[in-house]
Amino acid sequence: MGRRSRLRRGGGRGITAAPGGFLHLSLLASLRRRPSLQAHAQLLLLGLSLPPPAASRLLRPHLRSGNPAASLRLFLRVLRDRRPCNPLEGSSQEAFPEDESHSFSAALAACSRHASPYPGFSIHGFLVKSGMLISDVFAANSLLHFYGSFGLHSLARNLFDEMPRRDAVSFNTLISSYVRSSCVNDAFEVFRIMLGSGLRPDGWTITALLGACAELQDLRAAKAVHGVARRMLHAQVFDSGEVVTGLVDVYVKCRCLALARQVFDLAGEKARDVRLWTTMVSGYAGVQEFDIARRLFHEMPEKDTISWTALIGGFVRAGRYNEAVVLFEEMEEAGFEADEATVVTVLAACVRYGNINLAKRLHVRMGCDGRIGRNAKLATTFVDMYAKHGCIQTAQDVFSSVDDNFKTLELFNAMINGLARCKFGAKAIALFDQMGLLGIRPDKITLVGVLSACRHSCLVSQGFHIFDSMVEKYGLKPEIEHYACMADLLARDGQLDDAYHFIQNMPFKANSVVWSSLVRACMLQGNIKIRRLAEEKLLQLDPNYKPENLSLSNLFSDGKRKERAARVRKSMNHKPVCRHSK
């Protein structure tokens, strides 16, 4: 008697399923018609076998569900259990070779989303050994896409050159991968090879090339690609939404709004989707033609969150923060919900416009479903906004809410610079050390932030330790901003002679910012000798220099130095009566 599996149901009843039985065959038949994860789950619960051809059809559903690891595990099982024929699945002609080709394609797509390219290398080796790489252009194209997704262009090009048979997909895949990595010249070289081989470009080819022209902002090249598209594409493809949107987008990015509008006006109703309207609105907003942008926006037959965000972003980039905030409020009244991109755009207006209440409301909304903790860009914007408004504890709370796996260099930079501005030097250094533990390498902006924290808190030894490690530990050559921090650190600590000599020995010519900070320190500490030397240098750089124009407030930490600052301000504001001798 064959082995049976039981699936327990509510009320104590159970379903009995035997391998090869009605339920087993019904589930396999449903997988043939429409592969689904639900049918796969039922097979697993019943403990019934899954033949390789059926398993191969489940690779894509697992991939679409956001689980590439499950897709790869299933693929390994397909390879292990491959048989030339399986009675449960019917004829073996269904399984090979077409199913096998699609299995490898799905597996390579899963490898493209893996953290490392090594699983894909293994599949490449298997394809070479099995001979599929030579005979199956579909599998070879999938391998091309895998290498392009990791930016391994030399390997992709070698594979492409060795392919005995290439189709339009082969050329489009390589061109697109070059464009994504900004290798524009290589993309056009492959296009020339495509034309030389007698293949006609399709909509995908033209869209990729227009992206390359947009990257270069090369109007002449864009017009050339436009001409090729008009001559070589079928009318239906040329008038499609993808090609028309690509043309409008490239002309917008080349700042040729007249041609962009011409393409837009000639587009058919089918091509005039919300994406095309949004591209046109964004173009006018980008050149600050807000009257036309608003008129087009109001004429849109259908709007979405992206179109609202495009116009709001135009106002923010133009420095019209009040109008950006008002437009966002209109968006909310119209019933549209802000996404992460909208919030990041609006927060930039809140920082400049000073609308902290709106920012806090957005924070509550985004924090309710945990989106801030999963989106480092969103968290960075909130941290930067709160830090600039002096709400440093709230900024730290936002930073701490982000999981370590999602923290980025930009997020650390925002938090370190915020702590530096609020004179929490020790905390900024501790955060800088935490970066190293997470394997995040600092950049020059990070070092400016942490050195600024040291100077605001007069942490001389820690500051010089970090400064000296820039080249040795991080491979970063100090720039004038880093030297300025160190000179100011010495000056604030009262080491004015050392600060002067440090500035004199800098590998750069000191600018007015560096000398001004030294003059301020000398004024506060009453060092006339160094002050005169620094003022001579400052007058050479800025003939309009006046001591009373220097701000003193940012030179003091808490405590007794504030009293000294007040006395100096009083003495500077006092205008003595000048007595002229006859």
C-alpha positions, 0 to 999 in steps of 0.5 A: 500500500502506497504512502499516504499524507494527511492534512488535518482540518478543523473539527478533527477531520483530515484529508488523505492524499496519496502520491499519484492520487487525484488530489496530487494530480489536480494540484500538479495540473493547476501548476501547469495551468497557472503556477501559484505559491498557494498550490506549492504550499498545499503540496508541501503541507501534504508532503507530496512530491514536486516534479522538476518541470512543475518546480521550474514553473514556480521559480518566477512566482517565488521571485515576484513575491520578493523571495529570490533565495527561495527561488534559488533553493528551488532551482537547486532542487530542480537540478538535483531531481532532473529526469528525462521523463516523469509519469506524474507530469505526462510527456517529457517533451514538456520539461525539456528543453524549453522549461530548462531554459526558462528555469535558468533564466529565472535562476539568473534573475534571482542571482541578480538580486543576490548580495554576491555574484558568485551563485551566478558564476556557478550557473555560468559554469553549468551553462558552459558545461551543458552546452546551453550557452552556445545553443540557447540564446535565451539563456545567454541573454539572461546571463548578459542581464545578470552580469549587467545588473552587477556592473560587470561589463567586461564579463558581459562584453566578453560573453556578448562577443563570444555568442554565436547567435545574437538577437535584438534582446542581446543588443538591448540588454548590453546597451541598457546595462551600459547606460545604467552604469553611465558607459554611454560611449560603449552603449553607442558602440554596441548600437553601431554593431547592431545596425551593422549586423542588419538588425533593426532597433526596436522600442527598447533600443531607442528608449535605452539610447535616449536615456544615454543622451539624457545622461550626457545632456547631448541635444545633438545626439538626442536629435540623431537618435530621434531621427533614427527612431523615425526612420527605422521604427514601425509607426505603432512603436514610434508613437508608443508611450515608452518612446514618446516619453523617452523623447520628451524626457531627453529634450527636457533634460537637454533644456530644449523645452520647445522640442519637448513640447512639440513631441508632447503636442504631437503625441496621440491620446494613447501615449499621453498617459500620466507619466508623459504629462508629469515629465512635461510639467517637471520640465517647465518647473525645472526651468522655473516656467511655473505659470505654464507648469501650473496650467499644464498640471491643471489640464492633466486628465489624471493626476497621481502622487508623482505628478504632485511631487514633481511640481512641489519639487520644482518650487523647492528647487527654485527656493519658493518654499512657501508655495511648495508647502501650500501646494502640498496642502492642496495635494492632501485636500485632493485626497492624495497620500504622500509617499516617501519621495513626496515627504523628502521633498516637502521636508526640504521646504520645511527646513528652509521655510521653518514649518516645523509643525508640518514636519512633525505631522509628517514624522508622525504619519511616516513613523506609524507604519515603520516606514522611517526605520526601513527608508534611510533616505527618509530618515536622513531628511528627518534627522537633518531637519530636526538637527537644523532646528535644534531638536537634537534629541528627536534627531537622535531618536529618528536615527536610532529607529533605523535598523543597522542594516538600513543605515547609510553613510548619508544618514551618519553624516547628517547625524554627526553634523547635527551633533557637531552643530549642537556641540555634542563632540563626544557623541559625534565621535562615538557615532563616528566609531560606530560607523567603523563597526558597521563596516561603513567607510567615512567620506570627506563630508563625514570627516568635516563633521566629526572634526567640526564636532571636535572644534566646537567641544575643544577636543584637541587630542581626539581631533588631531588623532582623527585628522592624522588618520585620514590618509593612513586609515581611510585613504582620504587626502585632507582638504582646506575644510579639514585644515580649517577645522584643525586651525580653529580647534587650536585657536579655540583652545587658546593655542593661538601661536600654534594655530597661526603656524599651522595655517602658515604650513598648510598645503593650501593658501588659507582663505578669508574664512580661516583667517577670520576665525583666527582673528575672532579667537584673538579678539576674544583672548586679547592676543594683539600680536597674532591678531595683527598678523591675521588681519594683514592676511585677511585684508589682502583677501578682503579689502572691505574687512571690518572687525565689527562685522565678525560674528562672535557668537559661534566661538563659545561653548557653555559656561564662563566663555559666554560672559566673556563673549557678552563683554567683547560684544559690548566693547565692540558696540561702544563707539568712543569719541575720537579726539583729533589733535590740531 
